[in-house]
Amino acid sequence: MDTIEKVLEEVLTEEAVGNNNEIVLYNDDVNTFDHVIETLIRVCSHTAEQAEQCAILVHYKGKCTVKTGSFEELKPQCTQLLEAGLSAEIV
């Protein structure tokens, strides 16, 4: 029974560590709300409402987490955000 508990603990730990990255989008003085919203819908598969709320948070708070997941999953999405002229990073 001790071995089963240890294996289960290792699996749960690996799952928790694997999805702890997030893409943070930062405010800038260049991009319009429409561009940010359209880009979040296209790149991050946000609904229009999600994208609008993120754009508002970025504008008023300076940053917003727009996506969470594994680094491998987030890297191409973050790259697309950067290529669209947005300021973002994976943390």
N, CA, C and O atoms as CSV, one atom per row, in Angstrom:
chain,resi,resn,atom,element,x,y,z
A,1,MET,N,N,0.831,-1.190,0.000
A,1,MET,CA,C,0.000,0.000,0.000
A,1,MET,C,C,0.871,1.249,0.000
A,1,MET,O,O,0.487,2.264,-0.580
A,2,ASP,N,N,2.009,1.196,0.623
A,2,ASP,CA,C,2.919,2.333,0.677
A,2,ASP,C,C,3.411,2.719,-0.721
A,2,ASP,O,O,3.551,3.904,-1.021
A,3,THR,N,N,3.670,1.736,-1.568
A,3,THR,CA,C,4.147,1.985,-2.932
A,3,THR,C,C,3.078,2.678,-3.765
A,3,THR,O,O,3.393,3.596,-4.522
A,4,ILE,N,N,1.840,2.267,-3.646
A,4,ILE,CA,C,0.739,2.876,-4.398
A,4,ILE,C,C,0.583,4.341,-4.012
A,4,ILE,O,O,0.406,5.197,-4.879
A,5,GLU,N,N,0.647,4.629,-2.727
A,5,GLU,CA,C,0.526,6.013,-2.278
A,5,GLU,C,C,1.659,6.866,-2.813
A,5,GLU,O,O,1.436,8.011,-3.205
A,6,LYS,N,N,2.873,6.329,-2.838
A,6,LYS,CA,C,4.024,7.075,-3.328
A,6,LYS,C,C,3.883,7.370,-4.817
A,6,LYS,O,O,4.170,8.488,-5.245
A,7,VAL,N,N,3.453,6.408,-5.609
A,7,VAL,CA,C,3.258,6.598,-7.047
A,7,VAL,C,C,2.172,7.631,-7.297
A,7,VAL,O,O,2.340,8.511,-8.141
A,8,LEU,N,N,1.061,7.536,-6.578
A,8,LEU,CA,C,-0.025,8.488,-6.728
A,8,LEU,C,C,0.443,9.899,-6.382
A,8,LEU,O,O,0.089,10.855,-7.072
A,9,GLU,N,N,1.227,10.035,-5.333
A,9,GLU,CA,C,1.757,11.332,-4.924
A,9,GLU,C,C,2.660,11.916,-6.015
A,9,GLU,O,O,2.597,13.115,-6.289
A,10,GLU,N,N,3.494,11.086,-6.634
A,10,GLU,CA,C,4.380,11.555,-7.696
A,10,GLU,C,C,3.587,12.024,-8.907
A,10,GLU,O,O,3.941,13.032,-9.519
A,11,VAL,N,N,2.531,11.321,-9.260
A,11,VAL,CA,C,1.695,11.704,-10.399
A,11,VAL,C,C,1.005,13.030,-10.130
A,11,VAL,O,O,1.000,13.906,-10.995
A,12,LEU,N,N,0.430,13.194,-8.964
A,12,LEU,CA,C,-0.241,14.435,-8.619
A,12,LEU,C,C,0.733,15.609,-8.599
A,12,LEU,O,O,0.386,16.703,-9.045
A,13,THR,N,N,1.925,15.402,-8.098
A,13,THR,CA,C,2.931,16.456,-8.062
A,13,THR,C,C,3.329,16.847,-9.473
A,13,THR,O,O,3.465,18.035,-9.765
A,14,GLU,N,N,3.517,15.884,-10.345
A,14,GLU,CA,C,3.911,16.167,-11.729
A,14,GLU,C,C,2.818,16.950,-12.450
A,14,GLU,O,O,3.122,17.881,-13.195
A,15,GLU,N,N,1.553,16.590,-12.242
A,15,GLU,CA,C,0.458,17.309,-12.874
A,15,GLU,C,C,0.397,18.745,-12.389
A,15,GLU,O,O,0.176,19.656,-13.188
A,16,ALA,N,N,0.586,18.964,-11.104
A,16,ALA,CA,C,0.530,20.312,-10.554
A,16,ALA,C,C,1.673,21.167,-11.076
A,16,ALA,O,O,1.466,22.341,-11.381
A,17,VAL,N,N,2.862,20.616,-11.187
A,17,VAL,CA,C,4.016,21.356,-11.672
A,17,VAL,C,C,3.888,21.641,-13.161
A,17,VAL,O,O,4.324,22.698,-13.617
A,18,GLY,N,N,3.308,20.736,-13.927
A,18,GLY,CA,C,3.216,20.866,-15.372
A,18,GLY,C,C,2.335,22.000,-15.848
A,18,GLY,O,O,2.528,22.479,-16.965
A,19,ASN,N,N,1.389,22.448,-15.067
A,19,ASN,CA,C,0.441,23.466,-15.503
A,19,ASN,C,C,0.536,24.762,-14.707
A,19,ASN,O,O,-0.458,25.477,-14.575
A,20,ASN,N,N,1.704,25.073,-14.179
A,20,ASN,CA,C,1.785,26.259,-13.347
A,20,ASN,C,C,2.346,27.474,-14.078
A,20,ASN,O,O,2.684,28.467,-13.435
A,21,ASN,N,N,2.454,27.421,-15.393
A,21,ASN,CA,C,2.910,28.579,-16.150
A,21,ASN,C,C,1.703,29.392,-16.599
A,21,ASN,O,O,0.597,28.868,-16.727
A,22,GLU,N,N,1.934,30.672,-16.835
A,22,GLU,CA,C,0.858,31.522,-17.334
A,22,GLU,C,C,1.426,32.579,-18.271
A,22,GLU,O,O,2.568,33.013,-18.129
A,23,ILE,N,N,0.605,32.978,-19.225
A,23,ILE,CA,C,0.964,34.099,-20.092
A,23,ILE,C,C,0.384,35.347,-19.455
A,23,ILE,O,O,-0.816,35.428,-19.195
A,24,VAL,N,N,1.256,36.323,-19.204
A,24,VAL,CA,C,0.833,37.603,-18.658
A,24,VAL,C,C,0.911,38.630,-19.779
A,24,VAL,O,O,1.950,38.789,-20.420
A,25,LEU,N,N,-0.190,39.318,-20.006
A,25,LEU,CA,C,-0.267,40.375,-21.006
A,25,LEU,C,C,-0.126,41.711,-20.298
A,25,LEU,O,O,-0.756,41.941,-19.265
A,26,TYR,N,N,0.707,42.600,-20.856
A,26,TYR,CA,C,0.989,43.891,-20.240
A,26,TYR,C,C,0.387,45.037,-21.046
A,26,TYR,O,O,0.214,44.938,-22.261
A,27,ASN,N,N,0.076,46.106,-20.361
A,27,ASN,CA,C,-0.474,47.296,-20.996
A,27,ASN,C,C,0.601,47.998,-21.827
A,27,ASN,O,O,1.788,47.944,-21.506
A,28,ASP,N,N,0.167,48.649,-22.889
A,28,ASP,CA,C,1.043,49.515,-23.670
A,28,ASP,C,C,0.218,50.681,-24.198
A,28,ASP,O,O,-1.007,50.690,-24.081
A,29,ASP,N,N,0.885,51.640,-24.768
A,29,ASP,CA,C,0.202,52.824,-25.293
A,29,ASP,C,C,0.033,52.757,-26.807
A,29,ASP,O,O,-0.265,53.769,-27.442
A,30,VAL,N,N,0.220,51.580,-27.386
A,30,VAL,CA,C,0.237,51.449,-28.837
A,30,VAL,C,C,-1.002,50.748,-29.379
A,30,VAL,O,O,-1.619,51.230,-30.328
A,31,ASN,N,N,-1.369,49.617,-28.788
A,31,ASN,CA,C,-2.428,48.773,-29.344
A,31,ASN,C,C,-3.820,49.230,-28.908
A,31,ASN,O,O,-4.022,49.687,-27.783
A,32,THR,N,N,-4.766,49.094,-29.826
A,32,THR,CA,C,-6.152,49.446,-29.531
A,32,THR,C,C,-6.832,48.303,-28.790
A,32,THR,O,O,-6.361,47.166,-28.808
A,33,PHE,N,N,-7.944,48.622,-28.138
A,33,PHE,CA,C,-8.734,47.582,-27.478
A,33,PHE,C,C,-9.167,46.529,-28.493
A,33,PHE,O,O,-9.090,45.331,-28.222
A,34,ASP,N,N,-9.618,46.975,-29.653
A,34,ASP,CA,C,-10.084,46.029,-30.665
A,34,ASP,C,C,-8.976,45.067,-31.089
A,34,ASP,O,O,-9.217,43.869,-31.233
A,35,HIS,N,N,-7.767,45.584,-31.288
A,35,HIS,CA,C,-6.654,44.710,-31.691
A,35,HIS,C,C,-6.339,43.684,-30.598
A,35,HIS,O,O,-6.132,42.507,-30.891
A,36,VAL,N,N,-6.305,44.126,-29.357
A,36,VAL,CA,C,-6.023,43.216,-28.240
A,36,VAL,C,C,-7.116,42.151,-28.152
A,36,VAL,O,O,-6.814,40.965,-28.016
A,37,ILE,N,N,-8.360,42.557,-28.226
A,37,ILE,CA,C,-9.483,41.616,-28.131
A,37,ILE,C,C,-9.443,40.608,-29.274
A,37,ILE,O,O,-9.563,39.405,-29.043
A,38,GLU,N,N,-9.275,41.087,-30.499
A,38,GLU,CA,C,-9.234,40.191,-31.660
A,38,GLU,C,C,-8.065,39.208,-31.560
A,38,GLU,O,O,-8.198,38.040,-31.924
A,39,THR,N,N,-6.926,39.686,-31.066
A,39,THR,CA,C,-5.758,38.821,-30.946
A,39,THR,C,C,-5.966,37.756,-29.870
A,39,THR,O,O,-5.595,36.600,-30.073
A,40,LEU,N,N,-6.545,38.122,-28.741
A,40,LEU,CA,C,-6.818,37.139,-27.685
A,40,LEU,C,C,-7.818,36.081,-28.147
A,40,LEU,O,O,-7.692,34.909,-27.792
A,41,ILE,N,N,-8.796,36.486,-28.925
A,41,ILE,CA,C,-9.768,35.529,-29.457
A,41,ILE,C,C,-9.067,34.561,-30.411
A,41,ILE,O,O,-9.284,33.351,-30.344
A,42,ARG,N,N,-8.236,35.094,-31.289
A,42,ARG,CA,C,-7.568,34.271,-32.298
A,42,ARG,C,C,-6.490,33.373,-31.696
A,42,ARG,O,O,-6.426,32.184,-32.008
A,43,VAL,N,N,-5.651,33.934,-30.843
A,43,VAL,CA,C,-4.478,33.201,-30.343
A,43,VAL,C,C,-4.804,32.336,-29.129
A,43,VAL,O,O,-4.363,31.189,-29.047
A,44,CYS,N,N,-5.562,32.871,-28.200
A,44,CYS,CA,C,-5.809,32.175,-26.930
A,44,CYS,C,C,-7.169,31.487,-26.859
A,44,CYS,O,O,-7.523,30.912,-25.830
A,45,SER,N,N,-7.924,31.544,-27.944
A,45,SER,CA,C,-9.258,30.931,-28.006
A,45,SER,C,C,-10.203,31.489,-26.940
A,45,SER,O,O,-11.042,30.766,-26.403
A,46,HIS,N,N,-10.058,32.775,-26.641
A,46,HIS,CA,C,-10.972,33.419,-25.703
A,46,HIS,C,C,-12.314,33.656,-26.376
A,46,HIS,O,O,-12.398,33.783,-27.597
A,47,THR,N,N,-13.359,33.714,-25.567
A,47,THR,CA,C,-14.633,34.220,-26.075
A,47,THR,C,C,-14.493,35.731,-26.173
A,47,THR,O,O,-13.548,36.305,-25.633
A,48,ALA,N,N,-15.423,36.372,-26.856
A,48,ALA,CA,C,-15.377,37.837,-26.971
A,48,ALA,C,C,-15.431,38.489,-25.583
A,48,ALA,O,O,-14.750,39.482,-25.325
A,49,GLU,N,N,-16.238,37.920,-24.708
A,49,GLU,CA,C,-16.373,38.470,-23.354
A,49,GLU,C,C,-15.081,38.312,-22.551
A,49,GLU,O,O,-14.656,39.238,-21.861
A,50,GLN,N,N,-14.462,37.135,-22.645
A,50,GLN,CA,C,-13.195,36.912,-21.938
A,50,GLN,C,C,-12.134,37.898,-22.428
A,50,GLN,O,O,-11.432,38.520,-21.630
A,51,ALA,N,N,-12.029,38.029,-23.743
A,51,ALA,CA,C,-11.020,38.900,-24.327
A,51,ALA,C,C,-11.249,40.355,-23.921
A,51,ALA,O,O,-10.298,41.076,-23.619
A,52,GLU,N,N,-12.500,40.780,-23.914
A,52,GLU,CA,C,-12.816,42.154,-23.516
A,52,GLU,C,C,-12.467,42.397,-22.050
A,52,GLU,O,O,-11.900,43.435,-21.708
A,53,GLN,N,N,-12.802,41.445,-21.188
A,53,GLN,CA,C,-12.477,41.591,-19.763
A,53,GLN,C,C,-10.966,41.644,-19.548
A,53,GLN,O,O,-10.485,42.437,-18.739
A,54,CYS,N,N,-10.216,40.813,-20.260
A,54,CYS,CA,C,-8.753,40.843,-20.144
A,54,CYS,C,C,-8.204,42.191,-20.616
A,54,CYS,O,O,-7.313,42.756,-19.980
A,55,ALA,N,N,-8.729,42.703,-21.723
A,55,ALA,CA,C,-8.272,43.991,-22.238
A,55,ALA,C,C,-8.538,45.110,-21.235
A,55,ALA,O,O,-7.709,46.003,-21.061
A,56,ILE,N,N,-9.681,45.060,-20.586
A,56,ILE,CA,C,-10.021,46.073,-19.575
A,56,ILE,C,C,-9.089,45.957,-18.376
A,56,ILE,O,O,-8.591,46.966,-17.876
A,57,LEU,N,N,-8.849,44.734,-17.912
A,57,LEU,CA,C,-7.934,44.532,-16.780
A,57,LEU,C,C,-6.526,45.022,-17.116
A,57,LEU,O,O,-5.884,45.682,-16.299
A,58,VAL,N,N,-6.053,44.701,-18.305
A,58,VAL,CA,C,-4.715,45.141,-18.726
A,58,VAL,C,C,-4.658,46.663,-18.736
A,58,VAL,O,O,-3.679,47.253,-18.279
A,59,HIS,N,N,-5.691,47.292,-19.248
A,59,HIS,CA,C,-5.711,48.755,-19.338
A,59,HIS,C,C,-5.684,49.411,-17.961
A,59,HIS,O,O,-4.934,50.363,-17.744
A,60,TYR,N,N,-6.491,48.911,-17.033
A,60,TYR,CA,C,-6.608,49.562,-15.728
A,60,TYR,C,C,-5.621,49.043,-14.673
A,60,TYR,O,O,-5.221,49.794,-13.783
A,61,LYS,N,N,-5.233,47.792,-14.763
A,61,LYS,CA,C,-4.323,47.213,-13.765
A,61,LYS,C,C,-2.883,47.104,-14.256
A,61,LYS,O,O,-1.972,46.904,-13.453
A,62,GLY,N,N,-2.665,47.233,-15.572
A,62,GLY,CA,C,-1.320,47.170,-16.115
A,62,GLY,C,C,-0.910,45.798,-16.618
A,62,GLY,O,O,0.034,45.677,-17.398
A,63,LYS,N,N,-1.616,44.761,-16.177
A,63,LYS,CA,C,-1.314,43.400,-16.634
A,63,LYS,C,C,-2.465,42.479,-16.294
A,63,LYS,O,O,-3.319,42.789,-15.462
A,64,CYS,N,N,-2.463,41.318,-16.974
A,64,CYS,CA,C,-3.511,40.322,-16.740
A,64,CYS,C,C,-3.019,38.975,-17.224
A,64,CYS,O,O,-2.397,38.882,-18.282
A,65,THR,N,N,-3.293,37.925,-16.455
A,65,THR,CA,C,-3.010,36.569,-16.907
A,65,THR,C,C,-4.081,36.195,-17.922
A,65,THR,O,O,-5.274,36.216,-17.617
A,66,VAL,N,N,-3.643,35.850,-19.143
A,66,VAL,CA,C,-4.601,35.546,-20.197
A,66,VAL,C,C,-4.695,34.058,-20.524
A,66,VAL,O,O,-5.636,33.632,-21.194
A,67,LYS,N,N,-3.729,33.263,-20.057
A,67,LYS,CA,C,-3.747,31.821,-20.343
A,67,LYS,C,C,-2.850,31.104,-19.349
A,67,LYS,O,O,-1.798,31.625,-18.979
A,68,THR,N,N,-3.251,29.913,-18.912
A,68,THR,CA,C,-2.418,29.085,-18.049
A,68,THR,C,C,-2.242,27.724,-18.696
A,68,THR,O,O,-3.081,27.288,-19.485
A,69,GLY,N,N,-1.152,27.059,-18.362
A,69,GLY,CA,C,-0.896,25.731,-18.896
A,69,GLY,C,C,0.572,25.388,-18.810
A,69,GLY,O,O,1.336,26.033,-18.092
A,70,SER,N,N,0.957,24.369,-19.546
A,70,SER,CA,C,2.358,23.969,-19.554
A,70,SER,C,C,3.159,24.936,-20.424
A,70,SER,O,O,2.609,25.592,-21.308
A,71,PHE,N,N,4.450,25.015,-20.167
A,71,PHE,CA,C,5.314,25.919,-20.925
A,71,PHE,C,C,5.264,25.590,-22.411
A,71,PHE,O,O,5.197,26.491,-23.247
A,72,GLU,N,N,5.297,24.299,-22.743
A,72,GLU,CA,C,5.295,23.874,-24.143
A,72,GLU,C,C,4.021,24.298,-24.857
A,72,GLU,O,O,4.052,24.631,-26.042
A,73,GLU,N,N,2.909,24.288,-24.149
A,73,GLU,CA,C,1.624,24.691,-24.712
A,73,GLU,C,C,1.545,26.211,-24.895
A,73,GLU,O,O,0.982,26.703,-25.872
A,74,LEU,N,N,2.117,26.939,-23.942
A,74,LEU,CA,C,2.007,28.396,-23.948
A,74,LEU,C,C,3.014,29.095,-24.856
A,74,LEU,O,O,2.748,30.195,-25.340
A,75,LYS,N,N,4.149,28.479,-25.088
A,75,LYS,CA,C,5.212,29.141,-25.846
A,75,LYS,C,C,4.760,29.616,-27.231
A,75,LYS,O,O,4.991,30.778,-27.568
A,76,PRO,N,N,4.121,28.760,-28.052
A,76,PRO,CA,C,3.698,29.255,-29.368
A,76,PRO,C,C,2.626,30.342,-29.284
A,76,PRO,O,O,2.579,31.237,-30.127
A,77,GLN,N,N,1.771,30.263,-28.272
A,77,GLN,CA,C,0.744,31.291,-28.110
A,77,GLN,C,C,1.376,32.627,-27.716
A,77,GLN,O,O,0.990,33.672,-28.240
A,78,CYS,N,N,2.330,32.599,-26.811
A,78,CYS,CA,C,3.011,33.822,-26.402
A,78,CYS,C,C,3.762,34.425,-27.587
A,78,CYS,O,O,3.766,35.643,-27.765
A,79,THR,N,N,4.386,33.590,-28.383
A,79,THR,CA,C,5.098,34.054,-29.569
A,79,THR,C,C,4.135,34.752,-30.523
A,79,THR,O,O,4.469,35.798,-31.079
A,80,GLN,N,N,2.955,34.192,-30.717
A,80,GLN,CA,C,1.957,34.814,-31.596
A,80,GLN,C,C,1.485,36.158,-31.047
A,80,GLN,O,O,1.265,37.097,-31.812
A,81,LEU,N,N,1.329,36.255,-29.731
A,81,LEU,CA,C,0.948,37.534,-29.124
A,81,LEU,C,C,2.029,38.585,-29.371
A,81,LEU,O,O,1.731,39.730,-29.709
A,82,LEU,N,N,3.283,38.180,-29.199
A,82,LEU,CA,C,4.399,39.099,-29.423
A,82,LEU,C,C,4.476,39.515,-30.895
A,82,LEU,O,O,4.722,40.682,-31.202
A,83,GLU,N,N,4.267,38.565,-31.794
A,83,GLU,CA,C,4.308,38.874,-33.232
A,83,GLU,C,C,3.167,39.816,-33.628
A,83,GLU,O,O,3.280,40.549,-34.610
A,84,ALA,N,N,2.082,39.796,-32.873
A,84,ALA,CA,C,0.948,40.698,-33.134
A,84,ALA,C,C,1.195,42.084,-32.523
A,84,ALA,O,O,0.353,42.975,-32.636
A,85,GLY,N,N,2.347,42.256,-31.880
A,85,GLY,CA,C,2.703,43.560,-31.321
A,85,GLY,C,C,2.288,43.775,-29.885
A,85,GLY,O,O,2.399,44.887,-29.369
A,86,LEU,N,N,1.808,42.727,-29.226
A,86,LEU,CA,C,1.410,42.848,-27.827
A,86,LEU,C,C,2.611,42.576,-26.927
A,86,LEU,O,O,3.579,41.940,-27.344
A,87,SER,N,N,2.542,43.059,-25.697
A,87,SER,CA,C,3.592,42.822,-24.712
A,87,SER,C,C,3.145,41.696,-23.786
A,87,SER,O,O,2.184,41.841,-23.031
A,88,ALA,N,N,3.857,40.571,-23.855
A,88,ALA,CA,C,3.462,39.406,-23.063
A,88,ALA,C,C,4.697,38.600,-22.704
A,88,ALA,O,O,5.731,38.682,-23.367
A,89,GLU,N,N,4.567,37.818,-21.639
A,89,GLU,CA,C,5.640,36.901,-21.254
A,89,GLU,C,C,5.026,35.715,-20.529
A,89,GLU,O,O,3.915,35.781,-20.003
A,90,ILE,N,N,5.795,34.621,-20.519
A,90,ILE,CA,C,5.404,33.427,-19.760
A,90,ILE,C,C,6.095,33.485,-18.409
A,90,ILE,O,O,7.314,33.633,-18.323
A,91,VAL,N,N,5.296,33.365,-17.357
A,91,VAL,CA,C,5.862,33.356,-15.992
A,91,VAL,C,C,5.484,32.068,-15.290
A,91,VAL,O,O,5.859,31.861,-14.136
